[in-house]
Amino acid sequence: MNTRSKIAVFGMAVMTFALSGTVSAQNMKEKTVMVGGAPMYPSKNIIENAVNSKDHKTLVAAVKAAGLVETLSGPGPFTVFAPTDAAFAKLPKGTVESLVKPENKEMLTKILTYHVLAGKYSAKDVMAAVKKGGGKAMMKTVEGEQLTFWTKGKDVYITDAKGNKARVTIPDVNQSNGVIHVIDTVLLP
C-alpha cells in the first residue's frame, strides 16, 4: 500500500471513529427507560412516548377522551403519575368504560389532572420534599387538590384524597416536556 492509500485509509478510520463518537454521544444523551416494552425517549414529549407503552393503553385512551392530548404535548413542564392498565383494572368493573363516555368528560378530566403536577419533579426531588416535611410532603396537582407523598425504603408512595395508596414502580422517565413516574394505582380526588 502506498503512502497516499495509507493516508486515505487512516482518514476514513478517523472519520468513522469521529462519527461513531457522535452517535454514541447522542445515544448517551438519549438515555431511554423501558416502559410497557417500549423505549421512552427524553427528546419526545409525554404523549409521543406514552402511546408506545403497552402498559398504558387505558391511560392514553382516557387522555384522548378527556381532550388532554394537546395539553400534555405542550411545553410543560409536567410531572405525570401514570397508572398502568393493571392499575385501571383495579377500579370497580365498568368504571373506565363509564368515565370515557362524552357525558363524563368533566369527571375524567378531573381524575387525569389529579395525576399531574405543574413543574418537573424527579424522584430525588420528591424524596427531598418528604425528608424536609418530616416523613411526608403535600403537593398541589393541576386539578387543584393535594397529593400526599411518603417513602418506604427507596420507594416513593402517594396517598390520594380518598386514602388510596399508589407506589411509584418506574421513576424518572424523562420527557422533553417533563417527567413520568409509573404508578400501580389510580389516584382519585
C-alpha positions, 0 to 999 in steps of 0.5 A: 500500500502506498503512502497516499492509500495509507493516508486515505485509509487512516482518514476514513478510520478517523472519520468513522471513529469521529462519527461513531463518537457522535452517535454514541454521544447522542445515544448517551444523551438519549438515555431511554427507560423501558416502559410497557416494552417500549423505549421512552425517549427524553427528546419526545414529549409525554404523549409521543412516548406514552402511546408506545407503552403497552402498559398504558393503553387505558391511560392514553385512551382516557387522555384522548377522551378527556381532550388532554392530548394537546395539553400534555404535548405542550411545553410543560413542564409536567410531572405525570403519575401514570397508572398502568392498565393493571392499575385501571383494572383495579377500579370497580368493573365498568368504571373506565368504560363509564368515565370515557363516555362524552357525558363524563368528560368533566369527571375524567378530566378531573381524575387525569389532572389529579395525576399531574403536577405543574413543574418537573419533579424527579424522584430525588426531588420528591424524596427531598420534599418528604425528608424536609416535611418530616416523613411526608410532603403535600403537593398541589396537582393541576386539578387543584387538590393535594397529593400526599407523598411518603417513602418506604425504603427507596420507594416513593408512595402517594396517598390520594384524597380518598386514602388510596395508596399508589407506589411509584414502580418506574421513576424518572422517565424523562420527557422533553416536556417533563417527567413520568413516574409509573404508578400501580394505582389510580389516584382519585380526588 
